[in-house]
Structures are given as structure tokens and as C-alpha cells.
Amino acid sequence: MSLYTVFGGRGFIGSEIVKQLNLLGHNVFVPERDDESIYHKDLGTVIYCAGHGDCKNAPFVVLEANVTLLSSLLQRASFERLLYMSSTRVYMNQEASFESADLTVCVDDNRRLFNLAKLTAEEMCLKSGRSTCIVRPSNVYGLALNSPLFLPSVTRDAIKNGEVNMYVDPSYEKDYVSVLDVAEIIVKISTRMKFEGEIYNVASGINVSAKQIADVLHTETSCKVNWHHCNNEEIFSIVSTSKIQKEFGFTARNVLDDLKNMIDDFKKVL
């Protein structure tokens, strides 16, 4: 079996990648923070899913997690290939959402540092002269009881409080993809012969509205849904999944069906 090194392997997405690699019998190394051994031994195939998104309160951590450590690895570390996990958020407010589309960063986006960091990291990978590949997952969901992410948060509130506060318009919509699907396809991409310089969107290819999510929560938990006026200018075009469908036959789980299962799982624990 192969050697893998997973940066961010204790996080929400990274831990699922590690789990699936272990089930396949691979040798998996998850470095501790500031582990200098990463520069003194073979890392095999690197999956870089370390990251941080709190641009308001921790801008330097956003840069360190997404760019600085990656830059050191590309320059100093010994590895066969590296897969960098970026984000489909780079398509926010863009007309096109396919992998080779031109991208711009919106000046009124309060998380533009995140987009800039992801795009900088992507470009470093592509220009490094190393064997690298980029994956852009959309909004990842899964059974994460303490996660601050949107779906786990509203699910917890619906069950524990009987009430959900929605700080977006009912029509606000995003593409959601299961952490199980993301981990599975990342493992598949990491073994592909055609690897270097590739960029893949990993998404469902379907946008789901806040109202659709609220309706499932209300039906399954009888919770009250409070809508709060919000001047949210974010627009997410439907993410193009044609490349990953064509090359891998990728089909994502349905988030609304999974949400019902997630509610049942949360009820058992909460």
C-alpha cells in the first residue's frame, strides 16, 4: 500500500480522508503542528487540507494555514505528489464556475482574504515545478456535532431549541456536498496517473435554497423558523461538475435526503 501524509488530518474533512485511507490499508501520517520531521523524510502523497477561514478575527492564521506552510512544503519537503484542497468559494459572484474560468475577487467581500489565500496557494502549486493537483470542494456537510458550519448549526438549534434563526433570505442558495463524497473522490484523484496541473470542482452541481433546508427542518423537528432580514450580496452560480463527472463518473449525494438522516443521527446523540 502507499504512503500518505495528510495535513489537516484531524479536521472535519481531513479526518474523513484519513479514515477512508486507513480502510483501504494505506500507511497514513498526520503531522502535528510545527513538526519539523516533515522536512526530513519522504511524505509520499501529500493531501493538504489544512485551512482556516476566520478572516475577521484571525487574518494571519488564514494566511499561515492556507499559504505559508504550503509554500515551505513545496520548496523543502520530499514528496511524490501533492493535492491541495481549495474551495469553490473562489467562484462567488462570478458568471462562470468551471475550472478554467477567469476569476475576480470582489472588493465588498468581507472574506476576500480567504479567496485571495486560496488562489495564491493554487498558483504556487501550479508554478512550483512539483507534481500538484487542486481540488475545489463546495460547501461540505456531514455529521459534525460541534461544527460551526451552517447545516450542523441549524440542525442542532432545531433539535435542542425547537427554533432556528435564519440570517439569510429564503431564496439564498448554495451547492452542498457530503464530506463522504469529498473524501472518496480526493482519494481517487490522488491515485490518478493524469494528475499534475489538474483542477477539479467537487460539488453536487445543484444549488439548494435556505427555504428548502428550513422546510426539511420544520417537517422533521416541528421547529419554528425565524427569518431575519439580511443584506447578503453573495451569489453562487451553479458549480460546474462536468469535468469530474466525465473523468470519474462522480455523482454526489442529495443534501436534502442526507439532512433528514443527519437530523435522526443528531436526535440520537442530543
KEDO-527640 format. One record per residue: residue in one letter; x, y, z of N, C-alpha, C in turn. Coordinates in steps of 0.001 Angstrom, whole numbers, padded with zeros to 6 digits, always signed. Example, Ala and Ser with C-alpha at 12.3 -4.5 7.8 and 13.67 -1.06 7.14 Angstrom:
% residues 2
a+013190-005690+007800+012300-004500+007800+013200-003300+007800;s+012850-002250+007080+013670-001060+007140+012900+000030+007870;
***
This chain:
% residues 270
m+000838-001199+000000+000000+000000+000000+000876+001254+000000;s+000276+002404-000253+001014+003649-000436+001135+004441+000856;l+002122+005345+000867+002317+006264+001983+001604+007573+001672;y+000793+008043+002612+000108+009325+002510+000456+010193+003712;t+000581+011496+003470+000699+012466+004549-000450+013447+004412;v-001263+013570+005455-002461+014412+005393-002300+015582+006359;f-002125+016766+005804-002080+017980+006614-003524+018442+006850;g-003842+018690+008125-005227+018960+008476-006010+017679+008680;g-005296+016596+008941-005918+015281+009056-006739+015061+010307;r-006767+016031+011199-007615+015925+012392-008849+016821+012281;g-008972+017516+011177-010117+018387+010965-011318+017643+010422;f-012364+018392+010121-013636+017814+009682-013474+017004+008400;i-012903+017606+007365-012723+016892+006095-011511+015971+006163;g-010417+016466+006725-009185+015687+006786-009343+014381+007524;s-010097+014382+008619-010260+013147+009396-011031+012095+008607;e-011966+012533+007760-012697+011571+006929-011787+011009+005839;i-010899+011848+005294-009925+011364+004307-009012+010316+004946;v-008520+010618+006152-007653+009673+006872-008391+008364+007126;k-009636+008455+007526-010438+007259+007795-010546+006380+006557;q-010846+007014+005411-011009+006231+004184-009677+005644+003711;l-008590+006391+003869-007265+005855+003504-006901+004662+004373;n-007173+004761+005663-006881+003645+006573-007701+002410+006212;l-008965+002613+005846-009820+001485+005462-009296+000779+004215;l-008613+001541+003358-008039+000964+002146-006673+000329+002401;g-006178+000442+003643-004932-000200+004018-003683+000618+003776;h-003824+001911+003495-002664+002754+003247-001970+003145+004557;n-000713+003496+004449+000063+003997+005579-000131+005507+005640;v-000752+006012+006703-001133+007419+006778-000407+008126+007924;f+000239+009239+007586+000944+010071+008563+000218+011410+008673;v-000178+011776+009897-000832+013065+010148+000089+013882+011044;p+000811+014855+010491+001789+015608+011290+001135+016470+012368;e+001831+016596+013472+001439+017562+014498+001831+018956+014024;r+001258+019968+014637+001639+021342+014324+003124+021561+014656;d+003835+022238+013779+005264+022568+013950+006161+021329+013992;d+005726+020250+013379+006532+019026+013317+007600+019187+012227;e+008843+019373+012628+009929+019611+011671+010339+018359+010914;s+009841+017202+011346+010201+015961+010656+009662+015929+009232;i+008695+016775+008932+008113+016782+007584+009128+017194+006522;y+010229+017829+006954+011256+018258+006003+012429+017286+005933;h+012330+016186+006678+013473+015279+006768+013138+013835+006414;k+011944+013588+005873+011594+012232+005475+010638+012270+004286;d+010504+011133+003649+009611+011041+002496+008162+011109+002973;l+007371+011984+002340+005976+012156+002726+005014+011400+001803;g+005568+010776+000765+004714+010028-000161+003783+010952-000923;t+002504+010642-000902+001477+011507-001497+000934+012425-000413;v+001040+013723-000641+000569+014704+000331-000847+015155-000035;i-001738+015130+000938-003060+015733+000787-003114+016915+001754;y-003197+018108+001195-003131+019320+002010-004544+019872+002191;c-005136+019562+003341-006476+020080+003627-006486+020900+004911;a-005310+021383+005303-005250+022342+006407-005800+023669+005903;g-006463+024398+006744-007016+025679+006322-007687+026388+007478;h-007976+027667+007264-008651+028472+008281-009409+029568+007548;g-010608+029890+008013-011435+030836+007263-011888+032066+007999;d-011433+032275+009254-011892+033426+010036-011066+034662+009679;c-011448+035306+008601-010678+036447+008096-010770+037669+009013;k-011861+037798+009735-012057+038970+010592-011189+038903+011844;n-011190+037761+012517-010527+037657+013815-009121+037056+013753;a-008809+036351+012687-007500+035685+012615-006934+035733+011198;p-006719+036932+010656-006247+037025+009265-004889+036389+009039;f-003999+036477+010020-002667+035909+009843-002707+034384+009892;v-003651+033838+010646-003823+032391+010681-004362+031900+009338;v-005253+032680+008727-005767+032339+007398-004610+032229+006411;l-003700+033200+006461-002546+033183+005560-001617+032015+005871;e-001326+031804+007145-000408+030733+007557-000949+029371+007143;a-002218+029119+007439-002792+027799+007196-002935+027481+005711;n-003304+028482+004934-003586+028236+003528-002387+028422+002607;v-001416+029252+003017-000352+029625+002104+001055+029347+002642;t+001362+029834+003832+002741+029840+004306+003320+028438+004459;l+002608+027565+005170+003100+026195+005350+003190+025481+004005;l+002207+025680+003158+002224+025062+001837+003461+025491+001051;s+003796+026763+001108+004971+027281+000401+006241+026576+000870;s+006369+026374+002176+007543+025679+002719+007607+024241+002235;l+006466+023578+002207+006433+022192+001743+006868+022092+000282;l+006335+022973-000546+006664+022936-001970+008150+023171-002221;q+008776+023966-001356+010192+024282-001527+011125+023280-000865;r+010713+022700+000282+011656+021971+001105+011355+020484+001278;a+010101+020090+001140+009712+018727+001510+009935+017734+000371;s+010106+016480+000756+010264+015387-000205+008938+014630-000305;f+008301+014714-001477+007049+014004-001691+006911+013669-003173;e+006057+012679-003453+005842+012253-004843+004874+013177-005557;r+003787+013520-004882+002763+014400-005452+001998+015065-004319;l+001332+016173-004636+000618+016920-003606-000733+017352-004146;l-001773+017076-003392-003126+017519-003722-003518+018622-002750;y-003840+019794-003296-004212+020948-002465-005719+021140-002500;m-006318+021243-001319-007758+021451-001233-008067+022932-001144;s-008658+023453-002196-009025+024859-002277-010515+024999-001946;s-011270+025770-002705-012682+025983-002407-013406+026541-003627;t-014665+026146-003800-015470+026748-004865-015930+028155-004491;r-015577+028608-003297-015906+029995-002949-015190+030985-003870;v-014140+030549-004531-013433+031430-005475-014339+031827-006638;y-015475+031118-006827-016412+031465-007893-017500+032433-007433;m-017470+032853-006167-018540+033698-005647-018704+034961-006480;n-019946+035251-006850-020316+036428-007651-019724+036396-009061;q-019306+035207-009510-018778+035065-010866-019877+034508-011778;e-019792+034818-013047-020757+034298-014006-020474+032831-014341;a-019201+032465-014370-018822+031101-014738-018209+030378-013546;s-018404+029053-013495-017888+028292-012356-017213+027001-012810;f-016623+027014-014005-015860+025847-014435-014379+026076-014144;e-013598+025011-014147-012244+025041-013596-011301+026018-014291;s-011506+026287-015571-010597+027183-016292-011156+028592-016462;a-012223+028919-015728-012850+030244-015848-011957+031329-015245;d-012047+032542-015819-011381+033690-015219-012054+034020-013892;l-011251+034459-012907-011769+034731-011569-011397+036136-011123;t-012301+036758-010384-012024+038063-009780-012368+037997-008303;v-011768+038892-007523-012043+038972-006092-012837+040242-005838;c-013982+040105-005201-014891+041232-005004-014426+042122-003850;v-014386+043419-004082-013868+044352-003081-014782+044443-001863;d-016073+044159-002020-017009+044275-000901-017232+042948-000182;d-016408+041962-000462-016493+040662+000201-015655+040710+001479;n-016303+040546+002641-015560+040643+003905-014681+039422+004170;r-014770+038424+003304-013880+037263+003410-013002+037136+002167;r-012710+038254+001543-011901+038193+000322-010488+037682+000587;l-009991+037865+001829-008668+037329+002162-008645+035815+001970;f-009736+035151+002310-009821+033701+002136-009678+033337+000664;n-010432+034024-000196-010339+033764-001633-008942+034049-002164;l-008361+035167-001729-007011+035523-002174-005993+034476-001733;a-006145+033980-000501-005216+032973+000011-005338+031677-000783;k-006568+031267-001065-006769+030036-001825-006197+030162-003235;l-006451+031286-003886-005948+031461-005249-004429+031584-005274;t-003862+032232-004252-002397+032312-004156-001798+030928-003980;a-002400+030132-003109-001916+028766-002876-002026+027927-004152;e-003137+028055-004846-003300+027323-006105-002182+027671-007089;e-001917+028966-007225-000911+029400-008196+000485+028944-007790;m+000766+028931-006489+002060+028413-006030+002220+026950-006411;c+001148+026178-006246+001206+024766-006630+001497+024624-008116;l+000768+025367-008924+000892+025230-010375+002240+025705-010906;k+002853+026669-010190+004126+027228-010651+005337+026633-009927;s+005110+025672-009057+006184+025153-008206+007150+024225-008929;g+006734+023680-010057+007551+022674-010721+007405+021291-010111;r+006527+021156-009116+006272+019863-008482+004996+019251-009067;s+004785+017980-008791+003580+017307-009253+002440+017638-008296;t+001573+018543-008714+000498+019016-007848-000842+018998-008577;c-001894+018936-007779-003265+018927-008285-004113+019740-007312;i-005181+020355-007818-006032+021210-006997-007459+020691-007024;v-008067+020614-005846-009471+020229-005723-010220+021393-005073;r-011340+021769-005682-012180+022845-005147-013525+022270-004702;p-013659+021885-003424-014957+021401-002942-015905+022564-002678;s-017194+022307-002805-018185+023322-002454-018469+023228-000956;n-019615+023651-000502-019926+023710+000927-020121+022294+001474;v-019186+021874+002311-019140+020485+002765-019993+020311+004025;y-020787+019259+004041-021603+018974+005215-021363+017542+005671;g-021776+017265+006906-021648+015920+007446-022064+015909+008895;l-021982+014751+009519-022366+014612+010920-021229+015115+011797;a-021278+016411+012101-020251+017040+012934-020975+017799+014042;l-021106+017162+015184-021980+017669+016240-021628+019069+016721;n-020330+019379+016778-019916+020671+017330-019444+021654+016264;s-019698+021329+015013-019214+022173+013924-019975+023500+013875;p-019258+024609+013591-019926+025896+013415-020490+026078+012008;l-020299+025077+011143-020816+025174+009783-022339+025272+009790;f-022883+025805+008704-024301+026158+008628-025240+024990+008901;l-025108+023906+008164-026064+022805+008309-026032+022151+009691;p-024848+021797+010229-024846+021252+011590-025401+022231+012626;s-025122+023523+012448-025580+024530+013415-027102+024615+013449;v-027726+024734+012281-029184+024866+012260-029856+023562+012676;t-029221+022428+012399-029781+021142+012825-029774+021042+014347;r-028655+021440+014958-028586+021437+016436-029659+022343+017035;d-029790+023543+016488-030767+024501+017026-032188+023970+016896;a-032485+023343+015774-033832+022821+015562-034183+021761+016598;i-033215+020919+016932-033471+019819+017869-033418+020291+019324;k-032379+021038+019671-032172+021426+021073-033079+022573+021496;n-033281+023540+020610-034012+024753+020978-035424+024806+020412;g-035713+023940+019439-037017+023991+018795-037215+025243+017969;e-036091+025861+017628-036166+027152+016939-034892+027357+016119;v-035043+027870+014920-033908+028132+014047-033966+029576+013572;n-032854+030272+013681-032747+031640+013183-031985+031643+011873;m-032618+032108+010828-032012+032173+009508-031634+033621+009197;y-030335+033858+009092-029851+035210+008804-029511+035366+007320;v-030297+034724+006491-030209+034847+005034-031634+034907+004503;d-031791+035333+003272-033103+035328+002645-033507+033897+002314;p-034812+033605+002280-035254+032247+001922-034729+031785+000567;s-034494+032732-000337-034037+032371-001680-032526+032173-001768;y-031795+032492-000699-030333+032345-000695-029976+030885-000901;e-029095+030610-001859-028804+029220-002176-027322+028970-002398;k-026946+027729-002097-025570+027270-002260-025584+025823-002742;d-024398+025392-003178-024183+023990-003523-023601+023286-002294;y-024205+022177-001893-023738+021419-000737-023272+020035-001183;v-022146+019586-000604-021609+018275-000955-021188+017552+000323;s-021458+016256+000366-021181+015449+001553-019689+015266+001768;v-019262+015287+003021-017859+015049+003359-017435+013637+002932;l-018385+012701+002913-018076+011343+002466-017718+011338+000982;d-018482+012090+000187-018194+012182-001246-016868+012886-001497;v-016610+013953-000757-015368+014718-000938-014155+013844-000639;a-014188+013150+000484-013057+012294+000862-012849+011181-000149;e-013921+010559-000579-013813+009439-001517-013196+009888-002845;i-013650+011018-003380-013127+011446-004677-011709+011983-004563;i-011357+012590-003443-009985+013052-003250-009017+011865-003250;v-009402+010783-002592-008560+009580-002592-008411+009043-004014;k-009502+009041-004775-009433+008563-006162-008535+009449-007021;i-008688+010761-006879-007871+011686-007669-006395+011508-007341;s-006091+011261-006072-004694+011156-005642-003961+009986-006275;t-004694+009023-006793-004070+007841-007388-004060+007891-008914;r-004584+008964-009463-004730+009034-010921-003406+009324-011603;m-003173+008675-012729-001949+008911-013493-001913+010342-014025;k-003047+010809-014570-003158+012183-015054-003456+013068-013850;f-002410+013677-013320-002534+014357-012025-001995+015788-012079;e-000783+015939-012559-000080+017215-012473-000821+018340-013196;g-001041+019442-012471-001656+020632-013042-003162+020576-013186;e-003792+019495-012736-005242+019362-012875-005973+020150-011782;i-007169+020649-012130-008054+021319-011177-009425+020673-011298;y-010007+020300-010151-011312+019649-010163-012274+020341-009192;n-013472+020655-009678-014562+021037-008783-015167+019766-008202;v-015418+019777-006894-016123+018661-006257-017383+019238-005633;a-018498+019014-006278-019758+019628-005877-020909+018755-006345;s-022116+019114-005924-023287+018356-006369-023772+018845-007724;g-023434+020094-008069-023920+020670-009320-025350+021159-009220;i-025882+021223-007989-027258+021684-007743-027242+022658-006568;n-027856+023816-006743-027981+024757-005635-029256+024466-004843;v-029133+024534-003526-030262+024297-002628-030505+025570-001832;s-031757+025992-001738-032083+027248-001079-032237+027083+000430;a-032116+028210+001125-032321+028207+002575-033743+027777+002918;k-034709+028142+002084-036099+027749+002338-036271+026232+002234;q-035629+025609+001260-035716+024149+001143-035163+023471+002389;i-034050+024001+002905-033449+023449+004122-034363+023678+005317;a-034913+024892+005418-035812+025217+006527-037063+024340+006512;d-037579+024048+005318-038779+023211+005213-038510+021802+005734;v-037332+021250+005419-036985+019916+005928-036852+019946+007447;l-036176+020968+007973-036013+021080+009426-037363+021176+010124;h-038258+021978+009573-039586+022149+010183-040388+020848+010118;t-040356+020175+008974-041108+018928+008805-040610+017841+009748;e-039287+017740+009907-038696+016650+010682-038642+016922+012189;t-038655+018201+012587-038494+018529+014016-039614+019399+014580;s-040485+019904+013713-041556+020839+014111-041001+022130+014701;c-039769+022468+014347-039159+023677+014877-039771+024925+014239;k-039625+026038+014945-040035+027341+014427-038854+027933+013657;v-039109+028490+012494-038056+029099+011689-038253+030615+011674;n-037250+031336+012167-037289+032800+012201-036407+033353+011095;w-036994+034105+010199-036232+034719+009117-035860+036141+009500;h-034582+036465+009400-034080+037796+009728-033600+038481+008453;h-033992+039728+008302-033571+040480+007115-032050+040581+007094;c-031473+040318+005947-030018+040345+005821-029643+040865+004445;n-028739+041827+004428-028265+042377+003151-027093+041546+002643;n-027378+040337+002287-026329+039435+001811-026250+039510+000297;e-025101+039970-000194-024929+040156-001633-024238+038961-002298;e-023955+037913-001536-023257+036763-002110-024155+036038-003108;i-023592+035758-004265-024301+034983-005276-023401+033832-005709;f-023920+032631-005615-023153+031457-006003-023814+030810-007214;s-023141+030901-008354-023627+030228-009545-023561+028719-009323;i-024353+027988-010094-024296+026530-010003-022901+026070-010434;v-022258+025305-009577-020883+024865-009831-020861+023820-010944;s-019987+024032-011897-019847+023072-012985-019168+021794-012483;t-019814+020672-012709-019249+019374-012305-018997+018475-013510;s-019032+019057-014710-018912+018238-015922-017572+017506-015993;k-016490+018146-015542-015174+017516-015642-015063+016293-014744;i-015494+016436-013505-015350+015307-012576-016362+014201-012886;q-017510+014571-013440-018464+013552-013875-017904+012753-015046;k-017300+013465-016001-016778+012811-017195-015597+011899-016869;e-014692+012376-016008-013463+011624-015762-013605+010565-014678;f-014547+010755-013747-014667+009817-012621-016068+009233-012466;g-017025+009696-013270-018395+009240-013088-018972+009688-011760;f-018530+010859-011271-018891+011332-009937-020355+011768-009877;t-021068+011257-008875-022433+011683-008583-022541+011909-007083;a-022947+013098-006691-022991+013459-005274-024289+013005-004618;r-024235+012810-003330-025436+012528-002544-026365+013749-002555;n-027638+013521-002277-028620+014595-002210-028644+015173-000796;v-028367+016463-000680-028230+017078+000638-029541+017065+001428;l-030673+017206+000771-031943+017240+001498-032286+015866+002066;d-031969+014809+001305-032157+013452+001850-031195+013206+003003;d-029954+013639+002833-028962+013458+003893-029304+014269+005130;l-029926+015433+004927-030301+016272+006068-031297+015539+006958;k-032222+014819+006364-033179+014033+007150-032451+012978+007991;n-031469+012324+007376-030694+011318+008115-029844+011972+009201;m-029304+013157+008890-028480+013866+009862-029315+014277+011075;i-030551+014689+010832-031456+015041+011942-031686+013835+012842;d-031920+012659+012236-032118+011433+013030-030877+011118+013852;d-029690+011253+013252-028443+010964+013960-028223+011956+015090;f-028511+013230+014830-028352+014248+015869-029307+013992+017038;k-030525+013565+016726-031513+013299+017776-031014+012208+018724;k-030382+011195+018157-029884+010078+018975-028823+010540+019967;v-027999+011485+019532-026903+011941+020377-027319+013074+021298;l-028139+013991+020791-028504+015181+021562-029673+014931+022494;
***
